[in-house]
Amino acid sequence: MLLRPSILLLPVVLAACSGEEPAVDANAAVTATPATPAAPAPAPAAGRQTPAPQDWSGFGNGAVSVVRRGDGFVPALFLCNATNQPTSIALTVPAHGDATLVRFDDVGRGIETRAVSVGGPDPGAGQIYYPLSADGREVGYIHAANSQMLDGATTPTVTSLGIDGADLRCRWQPQTRFLGLTARRAVLVTGPEDGPLVYRSFDFAERADQDPVDNGRTTRATLTVTGGERRGDTLVFRNGATEYRIRASGDPAAGAAAIEVFRAGARVQSEPVLAYTLGATAASPPPRVSTRFGCEDGSSVAVLFDNVADRAELSFAGGRIAVLAGQRPASGMWYAGAGYALRGKGDTVTITTPDGARRLCTADR
C-alpha cells in the first residue's frame, strides 16, 4: 500500500512563462491571493475498489492535452511538470482503465514509457485520488483537486502524482492557456482569454535557482514576458527586439508544435514541443459529446463525437460499432469511414451505411 500525502489546495495566482534573455520583472503581472486550504483527503478504505471511469471527457475542464508518440501526437489525460523533481509525466487517455505513462527526464531528456492501469476515483474533502497499478500491484496515484473549488481552472487540476514511491508536485496555475515541454525547458502561459497574456520559461539547466513559490505549485521563472496576445493557434510575446511564438493546435493530427524565437523578423531558434496542454477557452468545444439519434425508420444510433481525435463512433442496435474520421465540409458536420458516413447540421443528420441505405435521424432531447 502506497502512502498518499495530504496536499493543500492551490492558492489563486496569475502567472506564465518562457524564453532566453534577461528576465522582465517577474512580479510585473502577478498578483497572489491566498486561498483557504482544504482539509486533507482521507486515506482510501482498505481494499475498496471503484470501477475506472469509461468517459474521461470531464477530467480536463475543457482543456486539450497531447503527448508526442512516434511521429505524431496522441491525446493525453494530463501533463504533470514536476516542480520538486527533474521530471515530467504525461498520461495517455485511459481506454478501459489502461493507459501509457510517458516520463520525460530533465537530465538528458530521456523518455520512458510504461503501461499502467488507472482505477476509479476515491473522492474526499475536495480532493480526488485515482490509483495507478502495474503488473497487478499498486505503483502510484493521481491526486486532483475538485475543480469547482478553484477559481480560474482551465486545465486539469492534478496537483500531485505518485509513482514508485516518489511524490511529484505538478505545476498548476489558474487561467493557464498553455503548459508545454521542450528538450530544454518547460513553458507556462497564463492570463485572461482575451489577454494580455504572460509567458514564462523554466529552463532545466537552471532548476537549482528556481525556488518554489505559491506553496510549491510553481517556481521562479528563468524569463517572464508580459503583454502577450493570441493570433489564431499562435501565442505571441515581444521582449524588446525579440519575439517569442508558441505554435500549438488543439487537434493532435494538426502536426508539429514548437516554441520559436524571432529577431528582426528572422527565426533564430525553434524547439519542438514534446507534450503540452492547451487551456479551455469560451469557444472550446467539449472534448467528447455523446448524442443519441432517433431515425425515421424507427431505429436509433448512439454517437460519441470526439472533438480531440476528430472522429465519431457510431453504436447501432446489436452492438455494431463504426468509427468514422472527420472530413472537411464547407459547413455542418461530416464523418466517414469503412463505408459509413454521417452528415448534417444541428440536431439533424443523415447516416449512410455500407449497403448504400440512408436514414434521416434527429437528436433526442
Number of C-alpha atoms within 10 A of each C-alpha: 9 13 11 20 14 15 18 18 23 24 20 21 20 21 29 30 25 28 28 15 13 10 16 14 12 19 10 12 17 15 11 12 11 12 14 11 11 16 14 15 21 15 14 15 8 7 7 7 13 12 11 19 15 11 14 14 19 12 17 25 19 22 28 29 31 28 26 20 13 7 7 15 21 18 24 26 21 25 27 26 26 24 24 19 15 16 19 24 23 26 24 21 22 21 15 14 16 18 19 18 18 21 19 23 16 22 12 10 16 11 13 11 14 11 14 22 24 26 23 18 20 19 18 16 12 17 26 19 24 20 24 23 18 14 9 8 10 18 19 24 23 20 27 22 25 18 19 11 13 17 14 17 23 25 28 27 27 24 22 26 24 20 15 11 12 11 18 22 23 24 23 29 27 23 25 28 26 26 27 28 26 22 18 18 20 26 27 27 29 27 26 15 16 10 13 15 27 29 29 27 26 27 22 21 13 11 19 7 13 17 13 14 12 17 12 16 22 24 19 18 28 26 22 29 28 26 15 23 19 17 10 9 11 17 20 19 24 18 17 9 9 18 20 24 23 25 17 23 19 22 17 22 14 11 11 16 24 18 22 18 21 16 14 9 10 10 14 11 11 16 16 16 23 20 28 30 31 22 26 25 16 7 6 13 13 18 22 19 14 13 15 17 19 17 19 11 10 8 12 18 18 18 21 16 21 18 18 22 17 17 20 25 17 23 17 14 10 6 8 8 14 18 18 21 17 20 15 9 11 7 9 11 15 22 22 19 17 11 12 19 25 23 18 18 11 9 12 16 21 16 22 17 15 11 8 11 9 15 17 17 22 19 17 13 7
